[in-house]
Structures are given as structure tokens and as C-alpha cells.
Amino acid sequence: MMQLLILSLLHLIMNTLYPALEQYLQKRSSEFNQISHERKEQLRIFAEHIRQLHHKQGEVPITFICTHNSRRSHFAQVWMTVAAYNAGLDYIRCYSGGTEATACNPRTIAALQRAGFQVSTHRDGDNPHYQIRFAPDVPAVIAYSKVYDAAENPQEGFIAVMTCSQADEACPAVRGAAARVALPYEDPKKADGTPQEASTYDARCAQIAREMLYVVSLLAPAK
């Protein structure tokens, strides 16, 4: 009994998110009823690919792909990383890339900060590198724009998740991918420079967080 209690306490300590982020995740986890039945089926298929690849090879790399690796693919990479960490699914490894490289949009970073992440700039320039932290003593997610088959991303045995319709159309097949999933999201770029900019990015950030949490809920053992 004492050993089980110690293990439970260690799990809680090791899987402690920043408080604001913890509240954000609780809120998004209560919103699964906002996901349509059709979308839940797409997410279920994604979860099944993860389950099958985990059974086959243990570790499951996932590369989220959009056109410029600037907005939606970064949201998805970060939120799946956090959702998997929070559920103790340490076999999931998340990456992102584009069909071309530009820069991680600062509006994306601002939305993540509003959600509760702690962000610092690791490298300046035309394509800044951001350190995105979600828990104490846990390695940061490094966000910057790159092509999906860049050397730092997995080259084979990964799940390719297409987060925009343009990238989905441009890459009908992704070299080296063990599975390919289309999960397009509307581009928040449409609101850039408008009074709705922050709210649009926040809405897309929340939607992607909600859906990645839903996928993980299909994989995580019942508590």
C-alpha cells in the first residue's frame, strides 16, 4: 500500500503542469461535447493509428504538417506533447514541419502564452527559435519553422498529420510515414491585423487543444 502511494505521489509530482495551464486543460477537457460526431470519428482513426504503431514499434513519432509550419502545426505539436505528458503516454513524440519553411508566427506564440505556457526566445532572426515550457524540470518544446522532412524530424515510422487542407492536397503521400491522417483546421491568419486577431488565434488554439486531449483520452487507461 505504501509503495503504491509513493508511486502515485511521484506521478503527480512528475506530471505537474503550470497552474494556469492545468486550469486551461481542465476547461478544454470539459468541452468534448463541442466536437462533432464526424470530427470525433476522424480523431478516433488518428488514435487507432497511434495505438497500432505503439503495438508495432513502441515509440510513436507524430509529425504535424501544414504549409508554412507557422501556426496550426505548431499548435498541434505543442498540445499533443502536453496532452500525452499529462496522461503519462511517454511513448508519443511530437514534431512539426511545413511543405516550406517560413517562421513560427508570433501570434501563435502569444496565444500559447495566454493559455499558460512560459515562452522565451532561444534564437533570434528571421526564423526565431522559441522555447515553450509547460511544466517545471521538463524539456521545452522548441518551436521554429522547418520543412516536414528536415533532418531533426523523423524520417520513417511516423504518423503524418495534415493540419491544413493545402498541405493535405500538396502531399497526397508523405515519404517515410507509417500512416497519414488529415485533420485540417481553419487558418487563423485570416484575422491578422483585425480587431478579432487575438480571439481568432485563441479559438484555434483552444480547438486544437480540445481535440488533442480527446485523442489522448481514447488512449489513456481509465483512472
ABEGO torsion letter per residue (X at the ends): XAAAAAAAAAAAAAABBBAAAAAAAAAAAAAAAABBAAAAAAAAAAAAAAAAAAAAAGBBBBBBBBAAGABAAAAAAAAAAAAAAAAGBAABBBBBBBABBBBBBAAAAAAAAAAGBBBBBABBEABBBBBBBABBGBBBBBBBBBBAABAABBABGBBBBBABAAAAAABABBBGBABBBBBBBBBAAAABGBAAAAAAAAAAAAAAAAAAAAAAAAABBBX
